[in-house]
Amino acid sequence: MNTFRFIKAKPWIWSFAATLVVWLLTVLFTGGSSSFGLTHAALTFAAFSVIVGIGQMFVITLGPGNVDLCVPATMTLSGTLALKFMDVSDGFILPGLGIAILIGIVIGVGNYALIKLLRIPPIIATLSMSFIVQSTAIWSNRGLRIKPPEILANFAISSTFGIPNIALVALVLSIGAWALLDRTIYGRWISAIGQSTFAARMTGIPVDGARLLTYVLCSVLAAITGYLLASFSGGAALNMGAEYLLMSIAVVVIGGTAVAGGDSNVPGIWGASLFMFLVVSMLNTYGFGAGARLILTGLIIISVILVAGGPKPNR
């Protein structure tokens, strides 16, 4: 009974349990020969989903209707302009990262400006901003694949003590996000806002300031992901952020964060991101076609959400 209560209170455990099951099924099918390679690949590719998922988690924690649909466009523009600024020069790696972060800040401010000043729903505001941002990326890219500096590219594809560097970066950002949520007044603010915006205002919480900071934080994390993904994949491409629109939302939901807001979950983002990657790998291993993979992936996601929905906050 105590074990059941513990698992119910920690919905993120289900995402890791599902990840383990899928990993075992894939390894068993291949006779165990691919266990290390599969684990290494899972940590690498899941790391990108973790970073954008954390940003989306902050926004969703603000309550119903809050979501950032500008994430893919932010990734594309930041990766494109950062690599273009660095111009394959190793000496401009850190300034290039600064450019990516600055782009994220500007887009985040723009997102919230549309939400606050025009009083339109976040889903519409961020979708509108995504068209502007993506168009800017297309104009600046002009169809060219801009390559990253050699040192940055080598860092992105390399490992430290057997752990992918990208995964280590995601781990550091995850720890920072956890500390921000659980150890700062800002974390308490956005949880309170997610539970009841009206009550948060009545208690003196700066709701608008906290929401602005949250949308900026989400955009900055998306920008960092774009910077890293462009470096990892050997260049910035106009469609490189496309798959992270639904992915960033799915890993938040599967990871145990309350869709209704007020309750976030950093560890669950890792479990969900690994699960999503391994599901696709397992279906590829078993020879499913693209259509069947999409259908089965959707059904598996729905099943996990039904099982691991977690407790809903009272309002």
BALOBA-1460 file (C-alpha; in Angstrom, 3 decimals):
// residues 315
<rec num="1" residu="m" x="0.000" y="0.000" z="0.000"/>
<rec num="2" residu="n" x="2.822" y="2.411" z="0.881"/>
<rec num="3" residu="t" x="4.540" y="1.576" z="-2.410"/>
<rec num="4" residu="f" x="1.324" y="2.286" z="-4.322"/>
<rec num="5" residu="r" x="0.914" y="5.636" z="-2.582"/>
<rec num="6" residu="f" x="4.524" y="6.546" z="-3.338"/>
<rec num="7" residu="i" x="4.097" y="5.728" z="-7.042"/>
<rec num="8" residu="k" x="0.811" y="7.641" z="-7.188"/>
<rec num="9" residu="a" x="2.514" y="10.668" z="-5.668"/>
<rec num="10" residu="k" x="5.387" y="10.394" z="-8.168"/>
<rec num="11" residu="p" x="3.742" y="10.058" z="-11.606"/>
<rec num="12" residu="w" x="7.091" y="10.516" z="-13.356"/>
<rec num="13" residu="i" x="8.016" y="6.966" z="-12.299"/>
<rec num="14" residu="w" x="5.607" y="5.622" z="-14.944"/>
<rec num="15" residu="s" x="7.520" y="7.318" z="-17.756"/>
<rec num="16" residu="f" x="10.761" y="5.673" z="-16.625"/>
<rec num="17" residu="a" x="9.010" y="2.319" z="-16.241"/>
<rec num="18" residu="a" x="7.674" y="2.597" z="-19.795"/>
<rec num="19" residu="t" x="11.154" y="3.573" z="-20.993"/>
<rec num="20" residu="l" x="12.688" y="0.486" z="-19.381"/>
<rec num="21" residu="v" x="10.093" y="-1.811" z="-20.944"/>
<rec num="22" residu="v" x="10.639" y="-0.399" z="-24.444"/>
<rec num="23" residu="w" x="14.442" y="-0.539" z="-24.021"/>
<rec num="24" residu="l" x="14.285" y="-4.203" z="-22.979"/>
<rec num="25" residu="l" x="12.016" y="-5.129" z="-25.886"/>
<rec num="26" residu="t" x="14.366" y="-3.474" z="-28.369"/>
<rec num="27" residu="v" x="17.499" y="-5.024" z="-26.874"/>
<rec num="28" residu="l" x="15.916" y="-8.485" z="-26.736"/>
<rec num="29" residu="f" x="14.975" y="-8.274" z="-30.393"/>
<rec num="30" residu="t" x="18.555" y="-7.476" z="-31.361"/>
<rec num="31" residu="g" x="20.036" y="-10.111" z="-29.037"/>
<rec num="32" residu="g" x="21.610" y="-7.512" z="-26.758"/>
<rec num="33" residu="s" x="24.160" y="-6.462" z="-29.354"/>
<rec num="34" residu="s" x="22.866" y="-2.901" z="-29.564"/>
<rec num="35" residu="s" x="22.348" y="-2.145" z="-25.870"/>
<rec num="36" residu="f" x="25.206" y="0.358" z="-25.507"/>
<rec num="37" residu="g" x="24.608" y="2.040" z="-28.841"/>
<rec num="38" residu="l" x="20.881" y="2.290" z="-28.193"/>
<rec num="39" residu="t" x="21.426" y="3.783" z="-24.744"/>
<rec num="40" residu="h" x="23.964" y="6.276" z="-26.068"/>
<rec num="41" residu="a" x="21.686" y="7.334" z="-28.918"/>
<rec num="42" residu="a" x="18.695" y="7.609" z="-26.579"/>
<rec num="43" residu="l" x="20.577" y="9.907" z="-24.204"/>
<rec num="44" residu="t" x="21.805" y="12.035" z="-27.102"/>
<rec num="45" residu="f" x="18.545" y="12.589" z="-28.949"/>
<rec num="46" residu="a" x="16.376" y="12.697" z="-25.835"/>
<rec num="47" residu="a" x="18.529" y="15.540" z="-24.502"/>
<rec num="48" residu="f" x="17.175" y="17.933" z="-27.135"/>
<rec num="49" residu="s" x="13.603" y="17.035" z="-26.168"/>
<rec num="50" residu="v" x="14.499" y="17.490" z="-22.501"/>
<rec num="51" residu="i" x="15.720" y="21.059" z="-22.974"/>
<rec num="52" residu="v" x="12.741" y="22.268" z="-25.025"/>
<rec num="53" residu="g" x="10.402" y="20.203" z="-22.816"/>
<rec num="54" residu="i" x="11.610" y="21.971" z="-19.680"/>
<rec num="55" residu="g" x="10.838" y="25.331" z="-21.251"/>
<rec num="56" residu="q" x="7.380" y="24.172" z="-22.305"/>
<rec num="57" residu="m" x="6.833" y="22.737" z="-18.825"/>
<rec num="58" residu="f" x="7.367" y="26.155" z="-17.240"/>
<rec num="59" residu="v" x="4.756" y="27.678" z="-19.550"/>
<rec num="60" residu="i" x="2.203" y="24.882" z="-19.047"/>
<rec num="61" residu="t" x="2.643" y="25.213" z="-15.281"/>
<rec num="62" residu="l" x="1.091" y="28.695" z="-15.581"/>
<rec num="63" residu="g" x="-2.321" y="27.101" z="-16.079"/>
<rec num="64" residu="p" x="-4.895" y="26.182" z="-18.735"/>
<rec num="65" residu="g" x="-4.368" y="27.691" z="-22.171"/>
<rec num="66" residu="n" x="-0.698" y="28.493" z="-21.651"/>
<rec num="67" residu="v" x="1.503" y="26.892" z="-24.308"/>
<rec num="68" residu="d" x="4.307" y="28.115" z="-26.573"/>
<rec num="69" residu="l" x="3.821" y="27.122" z="-30.215"/>
<rec num="70" residu="c" x="6.767" y="29.267" z="-31.295"/>
<rec num="71" residu="v" x="9.333" y="26.747" z="-30.052"/>
<rec num="72" residu="p" x="10.239" y="25.224" z="-33.481"/>
<rec num="73" residu="a" x="10.618" y="28.632" z="-35.154"/>
<rec num="74" residu="t" x="12.722" y="29.892" z="-32.241"/>
<rec num="75" residu="m" x="15.018" y="26.891" z="-32.589"/>
<rec num="76" residu="t" x="15.394" y="27.476" z="-36.316"/>
<rec num="77" residu="l" x="16.077" y="31.208" z="-36.117"/>
<rec num="78" residu="s" x="18.511" y="30.977" z="-33.201"/>
<rec num="79" residu="g" x="20.450" y="28.122" z="-34.813"/>
<rec num="80" residu="t" x="20.574" y="29.910" z="-38.166"/>
<rec num="81" residu="l" x="21.629" y="33.350" z="-36.921"/>
<rec num="82" residu="a" x="24.067" y="32.019" z="-34.315"/>
<rec num="83" residu="l" x="25.896" y="29.851" z="-36.864"/>
<rec num="84" residu="k" x="25.810" y="32.657" z="-39.413"/>
<rec num="85" residu="f" x="27.337" y="35.033" z="-36.859"/>
<rec num="86" residu="m" x="30.078" y="32.530" z="-35.900"/>
<rec num="87" residu="d" x="30.915" y="32.000" z="-39.597"/>
<rec num="88" residu="v" x="32.717" y="28.693" z="-38.845"/>
<rec num="89" residu="s" x="35.118" y="30.532" z="-36.524"/>
<rec num="90" residu="d" x="36.039" y="28.797" z="-33.258"/>
<rec num="91" residu="g" x="36.698" y="32.167" z="-31.638"/>
<rec num="92" residu="f" x="33.040" y="33.154" z="-31.845"/>
<rec num="93" residu="i" x="31.497" y="30.104" z="-30.151"/>
<rec num="94" residu="l" x="30.527" y="31.861" z="-26.902"/>
<rec num="95" residu="p" x="29.400" y="35.088" z="-28.623"/>
<rec num="96" residu="g" x="27.329" y="32.870" z="-30.906"/>
<rec num="97" residu="l" x="25.668" y="31.317" z="-27.859"/>
<rec num="98" residu="g" x="25.022" y="34.831" z="-26.592"/>
<rec num="99" residu="i" x="23.337" y="35.693" z="-29.898"/>
<rec num="100" residu="a" x="21.098" y="32.622" z="-29.593"/>
<rec num="101" residu="i" x="20.110" y="33.543" z="-26.027"/>
<rec num="102" residu="l" x="19.428" y="37.148" z="-27.044"/>
<rec num="103" residu="i" x="17.162" y="35.920" z="-29.846"/>
<rec num="104" residu="g" x="15.298" y="33.777" z="-27.318"/>
<rec num="105" residu="i" x="14.821" y="36.769" z="-25.012"/>
<rec num="106" residu="v" x="13.459" y="38.949" z="-27.821"/>
<rec num="107" residu="i" x="11.040" y="36.256" z="-29.004"/>
<rec num="108" residu="g" x="9.864" y="35.541" z="-25.454"/>
<rec num="109" residu="v" x="9.166" y="39.222" z="-24.834"/>
<rec num="110" residu="g" x="7.372" y="39.411" z="-28.182"/>
<rec num="111" residu="n" x="5.219" y="36.395" z="-27.313"/>
<rec num="112" residu="y" x="4.074" y="37.865" z="-24.036"/>
<rec num="113" residu="a" x="3.593" y="41.317" z="-25.546"/>
<rec num="114" residu="l" x="1.048" y="39.823" z="-27.948"/>
<rec num="115" residu="i" x="-0.646" y="37.951" z="-25.108"/>
<rec num="116" residu="k" x="-0.819" y="40.928" z="-22.744"/>
<rec num="117" residu="l" x="-1.245" y="43.963" z="-24.968"/>
<rec num="118" residu="l" x="-3.577" y="42.450" z="-27.558"/>
<rec num="119" residu="r" x="-5.344" y="40.219" z="-25.002"/>
<rec num="120" residu="i" x="-5.327" y="37.184" z="-27.251"/>
<rec num="121" residu="p" x="-4.933" y="33.550" z="-26.079"/>
<rec num="122" residu="p" x="-1.336" y="32.288" z="-25.770"/>
<rec num="123" residu="i" x="-1.922" y="29.562" z="-28.361"/>
<rec num="124" residu="i" x="-2.893" y="32.196" z="-30.957"/>
<rec num="125" residu="a" x="-0.228" y="34.691" z="-29.910"/>
<rec num="126" residu="t" x="2.655" y="32.225" z="-30.039"/>
<rec num="127" residu="l" x="1.408" y="30.685" z="-33.280"/>
<rec num="128" residu="s" x="1.284" y="34.151" z="-34.868"/>
<rec num="129" residu="m" x="4.774" y="34.919" z="-33.598"/>
<rec num="130" residu="s" x="6.028" y="31.622" z="-35.027"/>
<rec num="131" residu="f" x="5.064" y="32.727" z="-38.555"/>
<rec num="132" residu="i" x="7.062" y="35.932" z="-38.110"/>
<rec num="133" residu="v" x="10.069" y="34.151" z="-36.632"/>
<rec num="134" residu="q" x="10.066" y="31.339" z="-39.206"/>
<rec num="135" residu="s" x="9.806" y="33.868" z="-42.053"/>
<rec num="136" residu="t" x="12.783" y="35.727" z="-40.617"/>
<rec num="137" residu="a" x="14.734" y="32.464" z="-40.496"/>
<rec num="138" residu="i" x="13.873" y="31.739" z="-44.126"/>
<rec num="139" residu="w" x="14.932" y="35.232" z="-45.181"/>
<rec num="140" residu="s" x="18.231" y="35.033" z="-43.278"/>
<rec num="141" residu="n" x="19.037" y="31.473" z="-44.331"/>
<rec num="142" residu="r" x="18.295" y="31.852" z="-48.052"/>
<rec num="143" residu="g" x="18.339" y="28.081" z="-48.522"/>
<rec num="144" residu="l" x="21.946" y="27.623" z="-47.409"/>
<rec num="145" residu="r" x="23.069" y="25.067" z="-44.817"/>
<rec num="146" residu="i" x="25.288" y="27.055" z="-42.491"/>
<rec num="147" residu="k" x="27.968" y="24.933" z="-40.816"/>
<rec num="148" residu="p" x="29.102" y="25.228" z="-37.166"/>
<rec num="149" residu="p" x="32.684" y="25.864" z="-35.972"/>
<rec num="150" residu="e" x="34.740" y="22.671" z="-35.791"/>
<rec num="151" residu="i" x="35.320" y="22.750" z="-32.028"/>
<rec num="152" residu="l" x="31.612" y="23.273" z="-31.354"/>
<rec num="153" residu="a" x="30.630" y="20.496" z="-33.761"/>
<rec num="154" residu="n" x="33.115" y="18.097" z="-32.150"/>
<rec num="155" residu="f" x="31.816" y="18.970" z="-28.683"/>
<rec num="156" residu="a" x="28.211" y="18.348" z="-29.745"/>
<rec num="157" residu="i" x="28.886" y="14.876" z="-31.139"/>
<rec num="158" residu="s" x="31.396" y="13.751" z="-28.490"/>
<rec num="159" residu="s" x="31.051" y="12.147" z="-25.059"/>
<rec num="160" residu="t" x="32.617" y="12.576" z="-21.627"/>
<rec num="161" residu="f" x="33.143" y="9.385" z="-19.584"/>
<rec num="162" residu="g" x="30.826" y="7.617" z="-22.006"/>
<rec num="163" residu="i" x="27.989" y="10.121" z="-21.558"/>
<rec num="164" residu="p" x="27.059" y="12.324" z="-24.553"/>
<rec num="165" residu="n" x="28.030" y="15.957" z="-24.016"/>
<rec num="166" residu="i" x="24.562" y="17.048" z="-25.154"/>
<rec num="167" residu="a" x="23.050" y="14.913" z="-22.395"/>
<rec num="168" residu="l" x="25.392" y="16.490" z="-19.836"/>
<rec num="169" residu="v" x="24.306" y="19.967" z="-20.928"/>
<rec num="170" residu="a" x="20.662" y="18.896" z="-20.619"/>
<rec num="171" residu="l" x="21.379" y="17.481" z="-17.155"/>
<rec num="172" residu="v" x="22.920" y="20.766" z="-15.966"/>
<rec num="173" residu="l" x="19.939" y="22.721" z="-17.307"/>
<rec num="174" residu="s" x="17.562" y="20.219" z="-15.670"/>
<rec num="175" residu="i" x="19.197" y="20.700" z="-12.285"/>
<rec num="176" residu="g" x="18.962" y="24.457" z="-12.745"/>
<rec num="177" residu="a" x="15.269" y="24.162" z="-13.659"/>
<rec num="178" residu="w" x="14.588" y="21.958" z="-10.634"/>
<rec num="179" residu="a" x="16.328" y="24.449" z="-8.335"/>
<rec num="180" residu="l" x="14.386" y="27.317" z="-9.906"/>
<rec num="181" residu="l" x="11.058" y="25.548" z="-9.359"/>
<rec num="182" residu="d" x="11.658" y="24.081" z="-5.913"/>
<rec num="183" residu="r" x="14.107" y="26.461" z="-4.278"/>
<rec num="184" residu="t" x="13.128" y="29.965" z="-5.410"/>
<rec num="185" residu="i" x="10.198" y="32.295" z="-4.895"/>
<rec num="186" residu="y" x="9.709" y="32.381" z="-8.669"/>
<rec num="187" residu="g" x="8.917" y="28.664" z="-8.632"/>
<rec num="188" residu="r" x="6.303" y="29.200" z="-5.929"/>
<rec num="189" residu="w" x="4.869" y="32.104" z="-7.900"/>
<rec num="190" residu="i" x="4.225" y="30.179" z="-11.121"/>
<rec num="191" residu="s" x="2.794" y="27.209" z="-9.206"/>
<rec num="192" residu="a" x="0.398" y="29.562" z="-7.431"/>
<rec num="193" residu="i" x="-0.537" y="31.240" z="-10.721"/>
<rec num="194" residu="g" x="-1.228" y="27.856" z="-12.276"/>
<rec num="195" residu="q" x="-3.526" y="26.889" z="-9.419"/>
<rec num="196" residu="s" x="-5.467" y="30.178" z="-9.472"/>
<rec num="197" residu="t" x="-4.455" y="33.380" z="-11.220"/>
<rec num="198" residu="f" x="-7.068" y="35.366" z="-9.310"/>
<rec num="199" residu="a" x="-5.872" y="34.104" z="-5.926"/>
<rec num="200" residu="a" x="-2.249" y="34.758" z="-6.930"/>
<rec num="201" residu="r" x="-3.078" y="38.399" z="-7.719"/>
<rec num="202" residu="m" x="-4.928" y="38.775" z="-4.425"/>
<rec num="203" residu="t" x="-1.881" y="37.567" z="-2.494"/>
<rec num="204" residu="g" x="0.350" y="40.158" z="-4.158"/>
<rec num="205" residu="i" x="2.198" y="37.916" z="-6.603"/>
<rec num="206" residu="p" x="3.404" y="39.900" z="-9.657"/>
<rec num="207" residu="v" x="1.465" y="37.731" z="-12.102"/>
<rec num="208" residu="d" x="2.369" y="39.650" z="-15.259"/>
<rec num="209" residu="g" x="6.060" y="39.780" z="-14.400"/>
<rec num="210" residu="a" x="6.179" y="36.070" z="-13.588"/>
<rec num="211" residu="r" x="4.356" y="35.141" z="-16.800"/>
<rec num="212" residu="l" x="6.656" y="37.354" z="-18.874"/>
<rec num="213" residu="l" x="9.729" y="35.747" z="-17.313"/>
<rec num="214" residu="t" x="8.279" y="32.279" z="-17.966"/>
<rec num="215" residu="y" x="7.672" y="32.883" z="-21.672"/>
<rec num="216" residu="v" x="11.160" y="34.375" z="-21.990"/>
<rec num="217" residu="l" x="12.664" y="31.359" z="-20.217"/>
<rec num="218" residu="c" x="10.864" y="28.974" z="-22.571"/>
<rec num="219" residu="s" x="12.115" y="30.845" z="-25.636"/>
<rec num="220" residu="v" x="15.686" y="30.985" z="-24.298"/>
<rec num="221" residu="l" x="15.738" y="27.217" z="-23.730"/>
<rec num="222" residu="a" x="14.349" y="26.676" z="-27.236"/>
<rec num="223" residu="a" x="17.059" y="28.978" z="-28.608"/>
<rec num="224" residu="i" x="19.788" y="27.049" z="-26.778"/>
<rec num="225" residu="t" x="18.356" y="23.815" z="-28.177"/>
<rec num="226" residu="g" x="18.473" y="25.257" z="-31.686"/>
<rec num="227" residu="y" x="22.085" y="26.305" z="-31.162"/>
<rec num="228" residu="l" x="23.052" y="22.812" z="-29.970"/>
<rec num="229" residu="l" x="20.991" y="20.930" z="-32.551"/>
<rec num="230" residu="a" x="22.443" y="22.936" z="-35.430"/>
<rec num="231" residu="s" x="25.935" y="22.223" z="-34.110"/>
<rec num="232" residu="f" x="25.195" y="18.524" z="-33.626"/>
<rec num="233" residu="s" x="23.639" y="17.988" z="-37.050"/>
<rec num="234" residu="g" x="26.391" y="19.814" z="-38.929"/>
<rec num="235" residu="g" x="24.438" y="22.939" z="-39.789"/>
<rec num="236" residu="a" x="21.235" y="24.883" z="-39.438"/>
<rec num="237" residu="a" x="18.260" y="23.764" z="-41.535"/>
<rec num="238" residu="l" x="14.895" y="25.464" z="-41.950"/>
<rec num="239" residu="n" x="12.926" y="22.422" z="-40.772"/>
<rec num="240" residu="m" x="15.162" y="21.360" z="-37.902"/>
<rec num="241" residu="g" x="12.708" y="22.400" z="-35.193"/>
<rec num="242" residu="a" x="9.553" y="21.000" z="-36.795"/>
<rec num="243" residu="e" x="9.332" y="17.757" z="-34.819"/>
<rec num="244" residu="y" x="9.752" y="19.563" z="-31.496"/>
<rec num="245" residu="l" x="6.395" y="21.349" z="-31.573"/>
<rec num="246" residu="l" x="4.284" y="18.385" z="-30.469"/>
<rec num="247" residu="m" x="7.273" y="16.648" z="-28.891"/>
<rec num="248" residu="s" x="7.826" y="19.483" z="-26.403"/>
<rec num="249" residu="i" x="4.199" y="19.207" z="-25.285"/>
<rec num="250" residu="a" x="4.047" y="15.396" z="-25.296"/>
<rec num="251" residu="v" x="7.079" y="14.953" z="-23.010"/>
<rec num="252" residu="v" x="5.573" y="17.414" z="-20.533"/>
<rec num="253" residu="v" x="2.260" y="15.548" z="-20.376"/>
<rec num="254" residu="i" x="3.767" y="12.042" z="-20.337"/>
<rec num="255" residu="g" x="6.317" y="13.190" z="-17.761"/>
<rec num="256" residu="g" x="3.633" y="13.859" z="-15.154"/>
<rec num="257" residu="t" x="3.253" y="17.646" z="-15.300"/>
<rec num="258" residu="a" x="-0.370" y="18.642" z="-14.714"/>
<rec num="259" residu="v" x="-1.916" y="19.966" z="-17.919"/>
<rec num="260" residu="a" x="-4.277" y="22.024" z="-15.752"/>
<rec num="261" residu="g" x="-1.255" y="23.889" z="-14.373"/>
<rec num="262" residu="g" x="0.225" y="24.445" z="-10.941"/>
<rec num="263" residu="d" x="2.253" y="21.236" z="-10.792"/>
<rec num="264" residu="s" x="5.492" y="20.649" z="-12.719"/>
<rec num="265" residu="n" x="7.856" y="17.697" z="-12.937"/>
<rec num="266" residu="v" x="11.467" y="17.912" z="-14.112"/>
<rec num="267" residu="p" x="12.492" y="14.217" z="-13.718"/>
<rec num="268" residu="g" x="9.457" y="13.162" z="-15.734"/>
<rec num="269" residu="i" x="10.710" y="15.167" z="-18.721"/>
<rec num="270" residu="w" x="13.735" y="12.870" z="-18.888"/>
<rec num="271" residu="g" x="11.669" y="9.695" z="-18.632"/>
<rec num="272" residu="a" x="9.213" y="10.888" z="-21.268"/>
<rec num="273" residu="s" x="11.923" y="12.053" z="-23.678"/>
<rec num="274" residu="l" x="13.780" y="8.760" z="-23.450"/>
<rec num="275" residu="f" x="10.488" y="6.897" z="-23.855"/>
<rec num="276" residu="m" x="9.538" y="8.833" z="-26.990"/>
<rec num="277" residu="f" x="12.890" y="8.161" z="-28.652"/>
<rec num="278" residu="l" x="12.918" y="4.482" z="-27.720"/>
<rec num="279" residu="v" x="9.362" y="3.929" z="-28.980"/>
<rec num="280" residu="v" x="10.371" y="5.115" z="-32.442"/>
<rec num="281" residu="s" x="13.571" y="3.027" z="-32.283"/>
<rec num="282" residu="m" x="11.647" y="-0.080" z="-31.224"/>
<rec num="283" residu="l" x="9.105" y="0.314" z="-34.024"/>
<rec num="284" residu="n" x="11.917" y="0.810" z="-36.533"/>
<rec num="285" residu="t" x="13.658" y="-2.293" z="-35.203"/>
<rec num="286" residu="y" x="10.494" y="-4.360" z="-35.614"/>
<rec num="287" residu="g" x="10.144" y="-3.147" z="-39.191"/>
<rec num="288" residu="f" x="7.001" y="-1.018" z="-38.944"/>
<rec num="289" residu="g" x="6.350" y="1.469" z="-41.749"/>
<rec num="290" residu="a" x="6.062" y="5.216" z="-41.209"/>
<rec num="291" residu="g" x="2.248" y="5.179" z="-41.056"/>
<rec num="292" residu="a" x="2.102" y="2.287" z="-38.608"/>
<rec num="293" residu="r" x="4.815" y="3.918" z="-36.476"/>
<rec num="294" residu="l" x="2.790" y="7.119" z="-36.147"/>
<rec num="295" residu="i" x="-0.403" y="5.260" z="-35.258"/>
<rec num="296" residu="l" x="1.269" y="2.988" z="-32.709"/>
<rec num="297" residu="t" x="3.241" y="5.869" z="-31.223"/>
<rec num="298" residu="g" x="0.015" y="7.821" z="-30.744"/>
<rec num="299" residu="l" x="-1.735" y="4.864" z="-29.132"/>
<rec num="300" residu="i" x="1.199" y="4.227" z="-26.796"/>
<rec num="301" residu="i" x="1.280" y="7.884" z="-25.754"/>
<rec num="302" residu="i" x="-2.454" y="7.857" z="-25.017"/>
<rec num="303" residu="s" x="-2.065" y="4.663" z="-22.969"/>
<rec num="304" residu="v" x="0.787" y="6.087" z="-20.903"/>
<rec num="305" residu="i" x="-1.153" y="9.304" z="-20.270"/>
<rec num="306" residu="l" x="-4.207" y="7.328" z="-19.117"/>
<rec num="307" residu="v" x="-2.120" y="5.213" z="-16.745"/>
<rec num="308" residu="a" x="0.179" y="7.954" z="-15.499"/>
<rec num="309" residu="g" x="-2.086" y="10.978" z="-15.494"/>
<rec num="310" residu="g" x="-1.161" y="11.693" z="-11.912"/>
<rec num="311" residu="p" x="-3.179" y="13.639" z="-9.338"/>
<rec num="312" residu="k" x="-5.018" y="16.710" z="-10.544"/>
<rec num="313" residu="p" x="-4.627" y="19.856" z="-8.481"/>
<rec num="314" residu="n" x="-7.708" y="21.105" z="-6.685"/>
<rec num="315" residu="r" x="-9.014" y="24.501" z="-7.755"/>
